[in-house]
Amino acid sequence: MAGDDAAKAYRAVWLLARNPMQSVPLLREHLRPVFALDNEARTQAERWIADLDSDQAAIRETASRRLEKRVIRVEPLLRKALSGSPSLEQCKRIERVLDRLGSERVTLGRVLEVLEHAHTPESRQLLESLAAGEPDAWLTREAKAALSRLSGIPQQSEKK
């Protein structure tokens, strides 16, 4: 579901949606609500953002990789850093990390689509968990939108 091949992703979404007994537990293992960073995580992310301007290439690369892995959670800090006066190097690296956000959102959107189409009590529960995240987070808003679309539609049983 993370690839660029939309046709394959479409087939994967429907395969997973038709098999919620297997797919929902798997998705639950890998999907967490987005919450605000605690002080320690915020401090670490800010340090990595500062490291994007390091004189040492290895430090810049390490910081980039670490931020990319957490782009959904650190997006507000990255945007704040961009609105300041970052160096050219730092600006380019922040923009590259934020480019990753687009592909992450496509993948997460497909996952939300699986949960919405599965429409079982378990998939709804996972959507509710995601919707309880940080109110301004993209994933939280999209999970709430999926739940809104499901309102009033009777849930399917997991017996498939």
C-alpha positions in Angstrom: 0.0 0.0 0.0 3.0 2.2 0.3 4.1 2.0 -3.3 3.5 4.4 -6.2 1.5 1.8 -8.2 -2.1 3.0 -7.6 -3.7 -0.1 -9.2 -1.7 -2.5 -6.9 -2.6 -0.3 -3.9 -6.3 -0.3 -4.8 -6.3 -4.1 -5.0 -4.4 -4.3 -1.7 -7.0 -2.0 0.0 -9.9 -4.1 -1.1 -8.1 -7.4 -0.3 -7.4 -6.2 3.3 -10.9 -4.7 3.7 -12.5 -8.0 2.7 -10.4 -9.9 5.3 -10.8 -7.8 8.4 -10.1 -10.7 10.8 -6.5 -10.7 9.6 -6.0 -7.1 8.5 -7.4 -5.1 11.4 -5.1 -6.8 14.1 -2.2 -6.3 11.7 -3.0 -2.6 11.2 -3.6 -2.2 14.9 0.0 -3.4 15.6 1.5 -0.8 13.3 -0.8 2.2 13.6 -0.9 4.6 16.6 -2.7 7.9 17.1 -0.6 11.0 16.7 -0.1 12.8 20.0 1.9 15.9 20.9 5.5 15.3 21.6 6.5 15.1 25.2 9.3 17.4 26.3 12.0 14.8 25.8 10.9 13.9 22.3 10.5 17.5 21.4 14.0 18.3 22.6 15.4 15.4 20.6 13.5 16.4 17.5 14.7 20.0 17.8 18.3 18.7 18.2 17.9 16.7 15.0 16.6 19.8 13.2 19.6 21.8 14.4 21.8 18.9 13.2 20.5 19.4 9.7 22.9 22.3 9.6 25.9 20.4 11.0 29.4 20.8 9.4 29.6 17.0 9.3 27.7 15.2 6.5 27.2 12.1 8.6 25.4 14.0 11.3 23.2 15.8 8.7 22.3 12.4 7.1 21.6 10.8 10.5 19.3 13.7 11.5 17.5 13.6 8.2 16.8 9.8 8.5 15.6 10.1 12.1 13.3 13.0 11.2 11.9 11.2 8.2 11.0 8.2 10.3 8.9 10.5 12.6 7.7 13.0 10.0 4.1 12.7 10.9 4.9 13.6 14.6 7.5 16.3 14.0 5.8 18.1 11.1 4.8 21.1 13.3 8.4 21.5 14.5 9.8 21.3 10.9 7.3 23.9 9.7 8.2 26.2 12.6 11.9 25.8 11.8 11.2 26.7 8.1 9.4 29.8 9.2 12.4 31.0 11.1 15.7 31.8 9.3 17.2 28.4 8.5 20.4 28.1 6.6 20.1 27.1 2.9 21.3 23.5 3.8 18.9 23.2 6.7 16.1 24.6 4.6 16.7 22.1 1.8 16.9 19.2 4.2 13.7 20.2 6.0 11.9 20.4 2.7 13.2 16.9 1.7 11.9 15.5 5.0 8.6 17.2 4.5 8.4 15.7 1.0 8.2 12.4 2.8 5.0 13.6 4.4 3.1 13.3 1.2 3.9 9.7 0.6 3.2 8.9 4.3 -0.2 10.5 4.0 -1.0 8.5 0.9 -0.1 5.3 2.7 -2.1 6.3 5.8 -5.0 7.3 3.7 -5.1 3.9 2.1 -5.0 2.3 5.6 -7.9 4.4 6.7 -9.7 3.4 3.6 -9.2 -0.3 4.5 -10.6 0.4 8.0 -13.6 2.3 6.6 -14.4 -0.3 4.0 -14.0 -3.2 6.5 -16.6 -1.5 8.6 -16.5 -4.0 11.5 -16.7 -3.1 15.2 -12.9 -3.8 15.4 -12.1 -1.5 12.5 -14.4 1.2 13.9 -12.6 0.9 17.3 -9.2 1.4 15.6 -10.6 4.4 13.8 -11.9 5.8 17.1 -8.5 5.3 18.7 -6.8 7.2 15.8 -9.5 9.9 16.0 -8.6 10.5 19.7 -5.1 11.8 18.8 -3.8 15.4 18.6 -6.7 17.4 17.2 -4.6 19.3 14.7 -2.8 16.1 13.4 -3.7 15.1 9.8 -4.3 11.5 10.8 -6.6 12.5 13.6 -8.7 14.6 11.3 -8.9 12.0 8.6 -9.9 9.3 11.1 -12.7 11.5 12.4 -13.8 12.1 8.8 -13.9 8.3 8.1 -16.0 7.9 11.3 -18.3 10.6 10.2 -18.9 8.9 6.9 -19.6 5.7 8.7 -22.2 7.3 11.0 -25.6 5.8 10.5 -24.3 2.8 8.4 -24.9 -0.5 10.2 -21.6 -2.3 11.0 -20.8 -5.6 9.4 -19.9 -8.6 11.5 -16.4 -9.9 11.5 -17.7 -13.3 10.5 -16.5 -13.5 6.9 
